[in-house]
């Protein structure tokens, strides 16, 4: 299991399009990936649950990946969260 804390860079926070990209990216890996913030947790396999967290721009989130390709999954998801369009 690996984890990393990143700050959400998108000015709109974690919005529907970003959730879609995050879930699609996580689905490319066999590892399970979660986002934890403010005492709440959501799997990237559950888009609605992730969107319901209401994560705003500038919010630190912990990304956790567990599985055979966890390092690659973690890096890919973190890159999306740290990218500011």
C-alpha atoms as one frame of an Amber mdcrd trajectory, in Angstrom:
protein
   0.000   0.000   0.000   1.279   3.436  -0.966  -0.091   6.891  -0.271   0.673
  10.491  -1.085  -0.867  13.801  -0.065  -1.494  16.344  -2.819  -3.307  19.659
  -3.074  -6.173  19.893  -5.583  -5.010  22.417  -8.174  -8.047  22.715 -10.439
  -9.741  26.084  -9.765 -13.135  24.342  -9.844 -12.069  21.693  -7.344 -13.003
  18.070  -7.979 -15.826  18.547 -10.488 -17.694  16.052 -12.699 -15.220  16.079
 -15.612 -12.259  15.604 -13.282 -14.051  12.791 -11.442 -14.651  11.103 -14.788
 -10.938  11.387 -15.671  -9.859  10.174 -12.223 -12.141   7.142 -12.357 -11.122
   6.256 -15.918  -7.447   6.576 -15.024  -7.785   4.435 -11.895  -9.687   1.829
 -13.920  -6.613   1.346 -16.141  -4.793  -0.245 -13.201  -5.513  -3.382 -11.219
  -4.825  -1.595  -7.915  -7.587  -0.151  -5.778  -7.349   3.633  -5.378  -9.043
   5.835  -2.766  -9.130   9.520  -1.937  -9.312  10.597   1.693 -10.118  14.130
   2.808 -11.528  15.753   5.927 -12.271  12.398   7.541 -14.111  11.036   4.488
 -13.015   8.380   2.023 -14.100   7.420  -1.475 -13.003   4.741  -3.872 -12.246
   5.864  -7.406 -14.508   3.015  -8.492 -17.464   5.095  -7.233 -17.765   8.357
  -9.151 -20.880   9.669  -7.411 -19.376   9.033  -3.989 -16.217  10.901  -4.983
 -18.174  13.842  -6.366 -20.262  13.976  -3.180 -17.131  14.718  -1.145 -17.304
  18.281  -2.494 -13.532  18.728  -2.646 -12.596  22.335  -3.411  -9.534  23.819
  -5.038  -6.613  24.091  -2.637  -7.822  21.218  -0.476  -5.184  18.684   0.542
  -6.232  15.107  -0.174  -4.549  11.804   0.560  -4.456   9.380  -2.352  -4.026
   5.728  -1.412  -3.312   2.892  -3.848  -3.063  -0.784  -3.033  -2.174  -3.531
  -5.479   0.383  -4.888  -7.881   0.728  -1.628  -9.865   0.097   0.758  -6.976
   3.063   3.048  -7.723   1.909   3.682 -11.286  -1.743   4.137 -10.274  -0.789
   6.541  -7.487   1.413   8.625  -9.793  -1.265   8.852 -12.500  -4.062   9.894
 -10.141  -1.884  12.408  -8.285  -0.808  13.973 -11.592  -4.454  14.628 -12.488
  -5.188  16.206  -9.092  -2.095  18.427  -9.224  -2.779  19.666 -12.765  -4.315
  23.148 -13.054  -5.846  23.786 -16.481
